[in-house]
Amino acid sequence: MALDAGLALQKALYATLSGDTALTGLIGLRLYDNVPGDTAFPYITMGEGRMMDWSSDTHDGAEHRLVFHIYTRTGGRSLIKTIAGALKARLHNASLVLTDHRLVNMRFIEADIVRLADGVTWHGMVRFRAVTEAI
């Protein structure tokens, strides 16, 4: 299992999401791997990732569990749901082009929304499962 499959998937996800007008209409270009300290709301971070072997006798493959975090201080859970819906619409069953790998499938798993302890910030977590194989 090549760890570069995870990086190839991350790059394809960033390119796809930053080019999606429905999503950028909601968050601008505020899609981050590492969030700058003075970032305006709302924004999305590419959060935790987990990669597991999904190889067969003939192909190297990987299963990826991905979490996107959405943060906002205006619009409440309604805005979080709208942004989460845009993520799902763009990524569920997506056909992404990856370097040296093929995306077998990409599926939405679940979404959670919570208000943080500061009482102002809303946090959404949108989870996906992807399977890749080396080409």
N, C-alpha and C positions, 0 to 999 in steps of 0.2 A: 504494500500500500504506500503510494507516494504521497508525502505530506504536501507536495506542491499542488495537489488537487484542491486542497482547501484554499490556497492562495489564488489559484485560477478561478475558483468559484467566487471568492470575495471580489476580485477585479471585475468579473462579469456582472455581479450584482450591483456594484457601485456604478458601472457604466450604464446599466439598464435603468436603475432607479433615478440617477441624476439626469437622464434623458427623458424621463416620463413627465409629460406636461401636466397630467392630472395631479401627480404627487408634488412636483415643483411649484404648482399653483397654490398648494397648501403650506409648504415648508420652505419655499425658495430653494436654494442650493445647500441648505443646512442638513447634510447627510454626512455623518462622521464615523471614523474608526476611533479617533482620539479627539474628544471635544475640547476646543479652545476655551479658556477660562471666561471669556467675556461674550459667550454665544447668546444670541437672541433666541427667544422662544417663538414658535415651536421648532423642534428639531428631532432628528432620528439618529440614533447611534447603532452601529452594527455591533451587537453585544456578544455574549458568550457563544462559543461554538464548540461542538463536540464532533469528533471524526472517528468512525469505527470502520474496521475492515469489512468489505463487502465483495471480496475477490471470489472468483470461481477458478476452476481448473485452467481456464483459457484466458481470463482477463483480470487485470488488477482493478479493483473497484473500491469505492469508499461510500459510506453513508454519513451524511452531515446533518447535525441538528443545529439549527440557527435560531438566534433570538434577536429581534429588532426591538429597541427601546424607543418609545416616543415620549417626549416631554413637552408640556405646554403649561402656561399660567393664565391663558385666556381661552374661552370657549369650552372649558370643562370637559366632561366625559363625551359630550357630543362631538367636539373637535377630534378627540382621540379616536373615537369610533370612525369618523370620516377618514382620518389619515390611515388607520388600520385597514379600513375597507379599500383604500387606494393601493396599499401594499399587497393585500390579498388579490385584488383584481389584476395587478401586474405580475405577481410571482406565482400564484397557484397554477400549476400545469404550464409554466413558462417554458419557452424554448430559448435557452441562453447559449451563446457561443463561448466556449472556454478554450484556452490555449492548452494544447496537448491532451485534452480530456473531452469527454462527451457527457452532457447532462442526460441521464437516463430518465429522471423525473424530478419534479419539484412539487411538493404538496404542502398546503396550509394545514397546521395541526390545531392551534388554538390561540386565543387572545385573552389577555387579562387587563383590567383597568383598575388602578388604585389611586387614591389621593394620598400624597406624601404627608409626613408629620408636620411640615410647615403650614399645612392648611391651604396653600395657594397652588402648589404644583401638582399637576396630574401626570401620571405615569402609565403608559400602555406598554405591554409586552406582547409581541406577535411572534409566534413560533412556526417554523417551517422545517420540513425534512426534505433533503435532496439526496439523490444517489448519482454518483459519477463513476465513469470508467475511463481508464487510460486508452488513448488511441495511438 
